Amino acid sequence: MEKKSKRKIEVFTAGCPVCEPVVEMVKSLTCSDCDVTVYDLQQSSDNKVGIDLTKAYGIKALPSVAVNGKLFSCCQSNGITGKALRNAGIGEPLQ
């Protein structure tokens, strides 16, 4: 059986104290099948790509997390939780 490519996880932050725990939580839950990119929208090197992606994903608040190109529903309303991240498969090897 052929193994799938890595899970693409994108974290969007404002580089603030509220966002940092979410970045750390995502990183702590990831596994070898996860590829994490953090877009700190306050950093000029991340601004163009990150801002374009926030528009494409419809992000209205930070921090936000997208997995494989899909914004978590928790990021649209209730905030990010470890349970929601695990339910999205973060931390689980790909089959």
C-alpha positions as CSV (number, residue, x, y, z in Angstrom):
1,M,0.0,0.0,0.0
2,E,1.4,3.4,-1.0
3,K,1.7,6.0,1.8
4,K,0.0,9.3,1.3
5,S,1.9,12.6,1.3
6,K,2.2,14.6,4.5
7,R,-0.7,16.4,6.1
8,K,-0.3,20.1,5.4
9,I,-1.0,22.3,8.5
10,E,-1.1,26.0,8.3
11,V,-1.2,28.2,11.4
12,F,-2.1,31.9,11.0
13,T,-1.1,34.2,13.8
14,A,-0.6,37.9,14.7
15,G,2.6,37.0,16.6
16,C,0.9,37.9,19.9
17,P,0.7,36.3,23.3
18,V,-2.8,35.0,22.5
19,C,-1.6,33.2,19.4
20,E,1.6,31.7,20.7
21,P,-0.1,28.9,22.9
22,V,-2.0,27.8,19.8
23,V,1.2,27.5,17.8
24,E,2.8,25.5,20.6
25,M,-0.3,23.3,20.9
26,V,-0.3,22.5,17.2
27,K,3.4,21.8,17.2
28,S,3.1,19.5,20.3
29,L,0.3,17.5,18.6
30,T,2.0,17.0,15.3
31,C,3.7,13.8,14.1
32,S,6.2,12.8,11.4
33,D,3.3,12.9,8.8
34,C,2.6,16.6,9.5
35,D,4.1,19.5,7.7
36,V,3.5,22.7,9.8
37,T,3.8,26.2,8.4
38,V,3.3,29.2,10.7
39,Y,2.3,32.5,9.1
40,D,3.0,35.3,11.5
41,L,1.2,38.1,9.7
42,Q,3.2,40.7,11.7
43,Q,6.4,39.6,10.0
44,S,7.0,41.1,6.6
45,S,8.5,37.9,5.2
46,D,5.1,36.1,5.9
47,N,2.8,39.0,5.0
48,K,2.1,38.5,1.3
49,V,1.6,34.7,1.3
50,G,-0.1,34.7,4.7
51,I,-2.5,37.5,3.8
52,D,-3.4,36.0,0.5
53,L,-4.2,32.7,2.2
54,T,-6.3,34.4,4.9
55,K,-8.4,35.8,2.1
56,A,-8.6,32.5,0.3
57,Y,-9.6,30.6,3.4
58,G,-12.0,33.4,4.6
59,I,-10.1,33.8,7.9
60,K,-11.7,36.5,10.0
61,A,-9.9,36.1,13.3
62,L,-6.5,35.0,14.5
63,P,-5.1,32.6,15.5
64,S,-6.6,30.2,12.9
65,V,-5.6,26.7,11.6
66,A,-6.1,25.1,8.2
67,V,-5.4,21.4,7.5
68,N,-4.9,20.3,3.9
69,G,-6.3,23.6,2.6
70,K,-9.4,23.6,4.7
71,L,-10.0,26.1,7.6
72,F,-11.1,24.3,10.8
73,S,-14.7,25.0,11.6
74,C,-13.6,25.8,15.2
75,C,-11.6,28.7,13.8
76,Q,-14.7,30.2,12.3
77,S,-16.5,30.4,15.6
78,N,-15.4,28.6,18.8
79,G,-11.7,28.9,18.8
80,I,-9.0,26.2,18.5
81,T,-9.0,23.2,20.8
82,G,-6.7,20.2,21.2
83,K,-9.8,17.9,20.6
84,A,-10.6,19.6,17.3
85,L,-6.9,19.3,16.2
86,R,-6.9,15.6,17.1
87,N,-10.2,15.1,15.4
88,A,-8.6,16.5,12.2
89,G,-6.0,13.8,12.5
90,I,-3.1,15.9,13.7
91,G,-0.7,13.6,15.5
92,E,-1.9,10.5,13.8
93,P,0.3,8.7,11.2
94,L,-1.2,8.6,7.7
95,Q,-2.2,5.2,6.5
